[in-house]
Amino acid sequence: MKLFAPLTALLGLSVLTALTAYYGFAPVGRAVASVGWGAGLVILTRVLELIGAGLGWGLLVKGAVVRQPLVFIGLRFIREAINTLFPVAQVGGDLIGGRLATYFGVAGGVAFASVLIDVFVQVATLLGFVLGGVGILLLVTDDHGLATALSWGLVAAVPAIGGFFVVLRVGPSNANIARFAAFAERRGWGALDHVKRLGESLRAIWGRPGALWASAIVHLSIWWLGALEVWIALTFMGHPVTLADAAAIESVGQAVRAAAFAMPGGLGIQDGGLIAVCGLFGISAEVALAVALVKRIAELALGIPGLIAWQALEGRKLLSSRGGP
C-alpha cells in the first residue's frame, strides 16, 4: 500500500509524457510558448481561486474569517499543494490542513469537522458546475456522446455524495467516538484526542445554515472562475472561445480529475479529458494538451511554495515541542 501512491504518480506522469510524445513535443511546446505572459494571468487566476477557497473554508468556522482569514487562506494553499504535487490521494492535503489549523489555535474537533464539511461542499458544488457544463455541451456541440457519459457519471455520483452528506449530517455517535478515543489512548495516540469532540463540532457547523450556504456560494463561484484559466490560455494561443465554452471545457477536466481521485492531481487523466472535450470545439489535441500543461505550470508555481510552507510549519511545531526558539 505504501508503494501505491508513488506508483500512481509515476503512471500519471508516464501517461502525460506519452500523450505529449504522441502529439509531438515540438508542436505542443510551441503552443505552450505561445501563451506568453498569459501564463502569469492563469497563475493569478489560480491565486484568486485559492484565496476564495480559503475564505469558503473559513466561513465554516465561527468568526474565523473575521479573526484570522490569512490563516485559512494560507492553509488552503498548502492543502492544494499537497493534493496536487504530493503522491497521496487527493484528500491527504485536506486532512493535513485540518491538523495544521490546530497550530493556530483552532480546536482539533472544529478543525477536522470544518475540513470534512468543506470537502463535502466542494464536491457538491462541483456536481452543480459539471451539470452546468453538461448543459453547455448539449447546447453548443453536435456530438452529445461526452455529455451523455458525463450525465451518467453525475447519476452515479449522487448516491455517493448523498451518503457522504448523511454521514456528516448524522455524525459519529458518542459511543463510537468514546471507543475510538479509548483505542487511541491505549496506543499513545495523543494527537487524536480531538476526535472526542468531532461529532459535536459537526453538529455545530450544520447548525449554522447561513455559513454553509455562504461557503457553497463561494465554492461554486470558484469553479466557474476556473473556466477563466481555460479562456485566458486559449485566447493567448490564438484559439479564442466564449466563456461558456471555457466553462464546459473546465467542467469536463474537473469531472475527470475528481473521478481519478487516486491519481495525484489527476496527472495524465485530466489532461486526456481536456483533449477529448476541446476536440468538440474544434481545438486541436496539441493546443488542448498545451492548455493542460499551462494549468500544470500554475500548479507548480503555487504548489512548490505551498510544500515549503508546510514543511516550515511542521519544523516550527517540532522545535516548539522540543523547547526550541
C-alpha positions as CSV (number, residue, x, y, z in Angstrom):
1,M,0.0,0.0,0.0
2,K,2.9,2.4,0.7
3,L,4.0,2.0,-2.9
4,F,0.5,2.6,-4.4
5,A,0.7,6.4,-4.2
6,P,4.1,6.9,-5.8
7,L,3.3,4.2,-8.4
8,T,0.1,6.0,-9.4
9,A,2.0,9.3,-9.6
10,L,4.6,7.7,-11.9
11,L,1.8,6.2,-14.0
12,G,0.2,9.5,-14.4
13,L,3.4,11.2,-15.3
14,S,4.0,8.4,-17.9
15,V,0.6,9.0,-19.4
16,L,1.2,12.7,-19.7
17,T,4.6,12.2,-21.3
18,A,3.2,9.6,-23.7
19,L,0.4,12.0,-24.7
20,T,2.9,14.8,-25.3
21,A,5.2,12.4,-27.3
22,Y,2.3,11.1,-29.4
23,Y,1.1,14.6,-30.4
24,G,4.7,15.9,-30.8
25,F,6.9,17.6,-28.3
26,A,7.6,20.4,-30.8
27,P,4.0,21.4,-31.6
28,V,2.9,21.1,-28.0
29,G,5.9,23.1,-26.9
30,R,5.2,25.9,-29.4
31,A,1.6,26.0,-28.2
32,V,2.7,26.4,-24.6
33,A,5.3,29.1,-25.6
34,S,2.6,31.0,-27.5
35,V,0.7,31.6,-24.2
36,G,3.5,34.1,-23.2
37,W,2.7,36.3,-20.3
38,G,-0.8,34.9,-20.4
39,A,0.6,32.1,-18.2
40,G,1.1,34.8,-15.5
41,L,-2.6,35.6,-15.7
42,V,-3.5,32.0,-15.4
43,I,-1.4,31.8,-12.2
44,L,-3.0,35.0,-10.9
45,T,-6.5,33.5,-11.6
46,R,-5.5,30.4,-9.6
47,V,-4.3,32.6,-6.7
48,L,-7.8,34.2,-6.6
49,E,-9.4,30.8,-6.7
50,L,-7.4,29.6,-3.7
51,I,-8.0,32.8,-1.8
52,G,-11.7,32.3,-2.3
53,A,-11.4,28.6,-1.3
54,G,-9.6,29.6,1.9
55,L,-12.4,32.0,2.7
56,G,-15.0,29.5,1.9
57,W,-13.4,27.1,4.3
58,G,-13.0,29.8,7.0
59,L,-16.7,30.6,6.8
60,L,-17.5,27.2,8.3
61,V,-15.5,28.1,11.5
62,K,-17.4,30.7,13.5
63,G,-15.6,34.0,13.4
64,A,-12.6,32.7,11.6
65,V,-12.9,34.9,8.5
66,V,-13.0,38.0,10.8
67,R,-10.3,36.9,13.2
68,Q,-7.8,35.0,11.1
69,P,-8.6,34.9,7.4
70,L,-5.0,34.8,6.3
71,V,-4.5,31.5,8.3
72,F,-7.3,29.7,6.3
73,I,-6.2,31.2,3.0
74,G,-2.6,30.2,3.6
75,L,-3.5,26.7,4.8
76,R,-5.8,26.3,1.7
77,F,-2.7,26.9,-0.5
78,I,-0.9,24.2,1.4
79,R,-3.9,21.8,1.1
80,E,-3.9,22.3,-2.6
81,A,-0.1,21.9,-2.9
82,I,-0.2,18.5,-1.1
83,N,-3.2,17.3,-3.1
84,T,-1.7,18.3,-6.4
85,L,2.0,17.5,-6.0
86,F,2.4,15.1,-3.2
87,P,1.9,11.4,-4.0
88,V,-1.1,10.8,-1.9
89,A,-4.8,10.5,-2.7
90,Q,-6.4,14.0,-3.2
91,V,-7.8,14.1,0.3
92,G,-4.4,13.8,2.0
93,G,-3.8,17.6,1.9
94,D,-7.2,18.3,3.4
95,L,-6.5,16.2,6.5
96,I,-3.1,17.7,6.9
97,G,-4.6,21.1,6.5
98,G,-7.0,20.3,9.4
99,R,-4.1,19.3,11.6
100,L,-2.2,22.5,10.6
101,A,-5.2,24.6,11.6
102,T,-4.7,23.4,15.2
103,Y,-1.3,25.0,15.2
104,F,-3.1,28.4,15.0
105,G,-5.4,27.8,18.0
106,V,-8.3,26.1,16.2
107,A,-9.7,23.3,18.3
108,G,-9.0,19.9,16.9
109,G,-12.6,18.8,16.6
110,V,-13.6,22.1,14.9
111,A,-10.6,22.0,12.5
112,F,-11.3,18.5,11.3
113,A,-15.1,18.9,11.2
114,S,-14.7,22.1,9.1
115,V,-12.3,20.3,6.7
116,L,-14.8,17.4,6.2
117,I,-17.7,19.7,5.5
118,D,-15.6,21.9,3.3
119,V,-14.7,18.9,1.2
120,F,-18.4,18.0,1.0
121,V,-19.3,21.5,-0.1
122,Q,-16.6,21.4,-2.7
123,V,-17.8,18.1,-4.1
124,A,-21.5,19.1,-4.0
125,T,-20.8,22.4,-5.8
126,L,-18.6,20.6,-8.3
127,L,-21.6,18.5,-9.1
128,G,-23.6,21.7,-9.9
129,F,-20.7,23.0,-12.0
130,V,-20.4,19.8,-14.0
131,L,-24.2,19.8,-14.5
132,G,-23.9,23.3,-16.0
133,G,-21.0,22.2,-18.2
134,V,-23.2,19.3,-19.5
135,G,-25.9,21.7,-20.3
136,I,-23.5,23.9,-22.3
137,L,-22.1,20.8,-24.2
138,L,-25.7,19.8,-25.2
139,L,-26.5,23.3,-26.4
140,V,-23.3,24.2,-28.4
141,T,-22.0,20.9,-29.7
142,D,-23.4,18.3,-32.1
143,D,-21.7,15.3,-30.6
144,H,-23.5,14.5,-27.4
145,G,-21.6,11.4,-26.5
146,L,-19.3,13.1,-24.0
147,A,-22.2,15.0,-22.4
148,T,-24.2,11.7,-22.1
149,A,-21.2,10.0,-20.5
150,L,-20.9,12.9,-18.0
151,S,-24.6,12.7,-17.3
152,W,-24.3,9.0,-16.3
153,G,-21.3,9.9,-14.2
154,L,-23.4,12.5,-12.4
155,V,-26.1,10.0,-11.8
156,A,-23.6,7.5,-10.3
157,A,-22.1,10.2,-8.1
158,V,-25.3,11.4,-6.5
159,P,-25.7,8.3,-4.2
160,A,-22.0,8.6,-3.0
161,I,-22.4,12.4,-2.3
162,G,-25.7,11.7,-0.6
163,G,-24.1,9.1,1.6
164,F,-21.3,11.4,2.4
165,F,-23.8,14.0,3.4
166,V,-25.7,11.6,5.7
167,V,-22.6,10.5,7.5
168,L,-21.5,14.1,8.1
169,R,-25.1,15.2,9.0
170,V,-25.8,12.4,11.4
171,G,-22.2,12.5,12.7
172,P,-20.4,9.7,14.6
173,S,-22.2,8.6,17.7
174,N,-20.8,9.5,21.1
175,A,-20.3,5.8,21.9
176,N,-18.3,5.2,18.8
177,I,-16.2,8.3,19.5
178,A,-15.5,7.1,23.0
179,R,-14.5,3.6,21.8
180,F,-12.1,5.1,19.2
181,A,-10.7,7.6,21.7
182,A,-10.0,4.8,24.2
183,F,-8.4,2.7,21.5
184,A,-6.2,5.6,20.5
185,E,-5.3,6.3,24.2
186,R,-4.2,2.7,24.8
187,R,-1.7,3.1,21.9
188,G,-0.5,6.5,22.9
189,W,-2.1,8.4,20.0
190,G,-2.4,11.6,21.9
191,A,-2.7,13.6,18.7
192,L,-6.1,12.0,18.2
193,D,-7.7,13.3,21.4
194,H,-9.7,15.9,19.3
195,V,-11.9,13.2,17.8
196,K,-13.8,13.2,21.0
197,R,-15.4,16.4,20.0
198,L,-15.7,15.7,16.3
199,G,-19.4,14.9,16.4
200,E,-20.2,17.9,18.5
201,S,-18.2,20.1,16.1
202,L,-20.0,18.7,13.0
203,R,-23.4,19.4,14.6
204,A,-22.3,22.9,15.4
205,I,-21.4,23.7,11.8
206,W,-24.6,22.2,10.4
207,G,-26.4,24.4,12.9
208,R,-25.2,27.5,11.0
209,P,-27.0,27.2,7.7
210,G,-26.2,30.8,6.7
211,A,-22.5,30.0,6.9
212,L,-23.0,26.8,4.9
213,W,-24.8,28.5,2.1
214,A,-22.3,31.3,2.0
215,S,-19.5,28.7,1.7
216,A,-21.4,26.9,-1.0
217,I,-21.9,30.1,-3.0
218,V,-18.1,31.0,-2.7
219,H,-17.1,27.5,-3.8
220,L,-19.5,27.4,-6.7
221,S,-18.2,30.8,-7.9
222,I,-14.6,29.4,-7.7
223,W,-15.5,26.5,-10.0
224,W,-16.8,29.0,-12.6
225,L,-13.8,31.2,-12.1
226,G,-11.6,28.3,-13.0
227,A,-13.1,28.5,-16.5
228,L,-11.3,31.8,-16.8
229,E,-7.9,29.9,-16.8
230,V,-9.0,28.0,-19.9
231,W,-10.3,31.1,-21.6
232,I,-7.1,33.1,-21.0
233,A,-4.8,30.2,-22.2
234,L,-6.8,29.6,-25.4
235,T,-7.1,33.4,-26.1
236,F,-3.4,33.9,-25.8
237,M,-2.7,30.8,-28.0
238,G,-4.8,32.3,-30.8
239,H,-7.8,30.0,-30.3
240,P,-10.4,32.2,-28.6
241,V,-13.6,30.6,-27.2
242,T,-16.5,32.0,-25.4
243,L,-16.6,32.0,-21.6
244,A,-19.4,29.4,-21.8
245,D,-17.3,27.1,-24.0
246,A,-14.4,27.6,-21.5
247,A,-16.7,26.6,-18.6
248,A,-17.7,23.4,-20.5
249,I,-14.1,22.5,-21.1
250,E,-13.1,23.2,-17.5
251,S,-16.1,21.3,-16.1
252,V,-15.1,18.1,-18.0
253,G,-11.5,18.5,-16.8
254,Q,-12.6,18.8,-13.2
255,A,-15.0,15.9,-13.5
256,V,-12.3,13.6,-14.9
257,R,-9.9,14.8,-12.2
258,A,-12.4,14.0,-9.5
259,A,-13.1,10.6,-10.9
260,A,-9.4,9.9,-10.9
261,F,-9.1,10.9,-7.3
262,A,-6.5,8.2,-6.5
263,M,-4.1,9.8,-9.1
264,P,-2.2,12.8,-7.6
265,G,-3.5,15.9,-9.3
266,G,-5.3,13.7,-11.8
267,L,-2.0,13.6,-13.6
268,G,-2.4,12.4,-17.2
269,I,-6.1,11.6,-16.8
270,Q,-7.3,15.2,-16.6
271,D,-5.1,16.1,-19.5
272,G,-6.6,13.4,-21.6
273,G,-10.1,14.6,-20.7
274,L,-9.2,18.1,-21.9
275,I,-8.0,16.7,-25.2
276,A,-11.4,14.9,-25.6
277,V,-13.6,17.9,-24.8
278,C,-11.5,20.5,-26.7
279,G,-11.9,18.4,-29.9
280,L,-15.7,19.1,-29.7
281,F,-14.9,22.8,-30.1
282,G,-12.5,22.3,-33.0
283,I,-9.4,22.8,-30.9
284,S,-6.5,20.5,-31.8
285,A,-5.1,18.0,-29.4
286,E,-1.7,19.8,-29.4
287,V,-3.4,23.0,-28.2
288,A,-5.6,21.2,-25.7
289,L,-2.6,19.5,-24.2
290,A,-0.8,22.9,-24.1
291,V,-3.7,24.2,-22.1
292,A,-3.4,21.3,-19.7
293,L,0.4,22.0,-19.3
294,V,-0.2,25.7,-18.7
295,K,-2.6,24.7,-15.9
296,R,0.2,22.3,-14.6
297,I,2.6,25.3,-14.6
298,A,0.2,27.2,-12.3
299,E,0.0,24.2,-10.0
300,L,3.8,24.0,-9.8
301,A,4.2,27.8,-9.4
302,L,1.9,27.8,-6.4
303,G,2.4,24.2,-5.2
304,I,6.2,24.3,-4.6
305,P,6.0,27.3,-2.2
306,G,3.0,25.6,-0.5
307,L,5.0,22.5,0.2
308,I,7.9,24.6,1.5
309,A,5.4,26.4,3.8
310,W,4.0,23.1,5.0
311,Q,7.5,21.9,6.0
312,A,8.3,25.2,7.6
313,L,5.2,24.9,9.8
314,E,6.0,21.3,10.7
315,G,9.6,22.3,11.6
316,R,8.4,25.2,13.7
317,K,6.0,22.9,15.6
318,L,8.7,20.3,16.1
319,L,11.1,22.9,17.5
320,S,8.5,24.4,19.8
321,S,7.6,21.0,21.1
322,R,11.2,20.4,22.0
323,G,11.6,23.7,23.7
324,G,13.5,25.3,20.8
325,P,13.2,29.0,19.9
